[in-house]
Amino acid sequence: MAPFSTTSIPKSDAMASPAPAKEYDHEIVDMASYIHNYKIDSDLAFDTARFVFLDTLGCGLKALEFPHCTKLLGPVVEGTTVPNGTRIPGTPYQLDPVLGAFNIGAMI
């Protein structure tokens, strides 16, 4: 049995080739096309979206009054701030996008 060495690196000329690009499901393509190409020309639709957004924001801010919500919020390591990160409304937190999305979702 050969002795263990941290300096011996196995040599290999084999390189992994990149996986071919996968085609998206037809449903995903349809949704993306709808989102990017549909023209909204209804004032009622814009007003409704505005009211839904304000209601959601209000519910999230109200949730900050409940310890069951606030104990889920914040960075994994206390005091961590991510420059140009996601700001969490009503809190001093500025987090990475994934944790920011979780925090905002937990508030809502």
C-alpha positions in Angstrom: 0.0 0.0 0.0 1.4 3.4 -1.0 1.9 6.0 1.8 -0.6 8.9 1.9 0.8 12.1 0.4 -0.9 15.5 0.1 1.4 16.4 -2.8 0.5 13.6 -5.2 -2.3 14.7 -7.5 -3.7 12.1 -9.8 -3.1 13.1 -13.4 -5.9 12.9 -15.9 -6.3 14.3 -19.4 -10.0 13.5 -19.4 -12.2 16.6 -19.3 -15.9 16.5 -18.7 -17.8 17.8 -21.6 -20.6 20.3 -20.8 -24.1 18.9 -20.8 -26.2 19.9 -23.8 -28.8 22.7 -23.2 -32.1 21.3 -22.2 -35.3 22.4 -23.9 -37.8 24.0 -21.5 -41.2 22.4 -21.1 -43.9 23.8 -23.5 -45.9 25.2 -20.5 -42.8 27.2 -19.2 -42.2 28.6 -22.7 -45.9 29.6 -22.9 -45.9 31.3 -19.5 -42.6 33.2 -20.3 -44.1 34.3 -23.7 -47.3 35.5 -22.0 -45.4 37.4 -19.3 -43.1 39.2 -21.7 -45.4 39.8 -24.7 -48.9 40.4 -23.3 -50.0 44.0 -23.5 -52.0 45.3 -20.5 -54.2 48.3 -21.5 -56.8 48.1 -18.7 -56.8 50.8 -16.0 -58.8 48.4 -13.8 -56.0 45.8 -14.1 -53.4 48.3 -13.0 -55.5 49.6 -10.2 -56.2 46.1 -9.0 -52.5 45.2 -9.0 -51.7 48.3 -7.1 -54.3 47.5 -4.4 -53.2 43.9 -4.1 -49.6 45.1 -3.7 -50.5 47.6 -1.0 -52.6 45.0 0.8 -49.8 42.5 0.7 -47.3 45.1 2.0 -49.7 46.1 4.8 -50.2 42.4 5.8 -46.4 41.9 5.9 -45.9 44.9 8.1 -48.7 43.9 10.4 -47.0 40.5 10.8 -44.0 42.2 12.4 -46.1 42.7 15.5 -46.2 38.9 16.1 -43.2 37.0 17.6 -44.1 33.9 15.7 -43.2 35.8 12.5 -40.3 37.9 13.7 -38.4 34.9 15.1 -38.1 33.6 11.5 -36.6 36.8 10.2 -33.1 38.0 9.8 -29.7 36.7 8.7 -28.4 33.3 9.5 -25.4 34.9 11.3 -26.6 37.8 13.5 -25.3 41.2 12.3 -24.6 40.1 8.7 -25.5 42.7 6.1 -25.3 42.1 2.3 -24.3 45.2 0.4 -26.9 45.9 -2.3 -28.9 43.0 -0.9 -32.6 42.6 -0.5 -34.1 45.0 2.0 -36.8 43.5 4.2 -39.6 46.1 4.7 -40.1 47.2 8.3 -36.8 45.7 9.5 -33.1 46.8 9.5 -32.2 43.7 7.5 -30.5 43.7 4.2 -30.0 40.0 3.1 -28.9 37.9 0.2 -31.7 37.3 -2.4 -32.6 33.8 -1.3 -32.9 34.6 2.4 -34.6 37.9 1.5 -37.3 36.1 -0.5 -37.8 33.8 2.5 -38.1 36.7 4.9 -40.6 38.6 2.8 -42.6 35.4 2.2 -42.6 34.6 5.9 -44.0 38.1 6.6 -46.7 37.8 4.1 
